[in-house]
Amino acid sequence: MKNFLRDPLFHFLLLAAALFLGYRLASRPGNSPDQCRIVITQAQIAHLVTAYATTFQRPPTDDELKGLIDDWVREEIAVREATALKLGQDDTVIRRRLRQKFEFVSEDIAMQLEPTDSDLEAYLAAHPDKYASEPSFTFIQVYLNPDKHGKNLTRDGTQLLARLQGGERADISTLGDVSLLEQRFTAVPASEVTKEFGEPFTKALTGLVFDKWQGPIPSGYGVHLVKITERLGGQPPALSKVRDALRRDWHSARRLEMSEGLYRELIKRYTVTIEPARPAETNKEVAAK
């Protein structure tokens, strides 16, 4: 008897009996023949052929196509029977998948919409920093080493600045203190300036007037006297320059907006009740368990 209970055939028969019983209990009397009819459309066959060709880089043979169709029919029958038996009820994975597919509906609708130039211009105006090109700077700097000047750093910097503003024609490379830093920078992106000198230095460059020695401006190295000759970028680009990126982002924003709008409309159909928490058990009840 024990061997019989361990027999895989017994387990199979037990499972089959359970499924049969469940089917009988869950069956719906009065189902019309159409409800048990499976129609395989040419569109579905084309989808099977395309999926196969994408995977194997060739169309299926007649026998392979027959196998694909047979497998689809088996899957359709299994899905229908599982649905009738409510096998997917309270299944977290299935619930998430159904939610995902439902949300794809609103996303697909959003993808069918095409933004006008006015739509894209409005989106660009609402998010200018996202599409603005990175600023770049062309400037000259003279470095002053705090270790060398000590407490006279501010005085020495002010004196040297006055000489430069006064039009001194000395070779710039001979002024200031020796360092590994370049003195001339041409069209350097703001991110590179920040990497070299630090963020406070880069922020200071954005406020300097052109063609005039100014400073001292602090950095991670010490202080600098700076003359900026060109500052480019940092402004929203023309629509034609970022049309593709704008279109992608506009679609993404519309998908989110439509998904939220759909949810707000659908929830109006439902009454949501949150069951109150059960009263805390007394210590006596807990102890008795």
Secondary structure, DSSP 8 states (H G I E B T S, - for coil): -HHHHH-HHHHHHHHHHHHHHHHHHH--TT--GGGG-----HHHHHHHHHHHHHHHSS---HHHHHHHHHHHHHHHHHHHHHHHTTTTTT-HHHHHHHHHHHHHHHHHHHHH----HHHHHHHHHHSHHHH----EEEEEEEEE-HHHHGGGHHHHHHHHHHHHHTT--S-GGGSS---SS-SEEEEEEHHHHHHHH-HHHHHHHHT--BTS-EEEEE-SSSEEEEEEEEEE--S---GGGSHHHHHHHHHHHHHHHHHHHHHHHHGGG-------------HHHHHH-
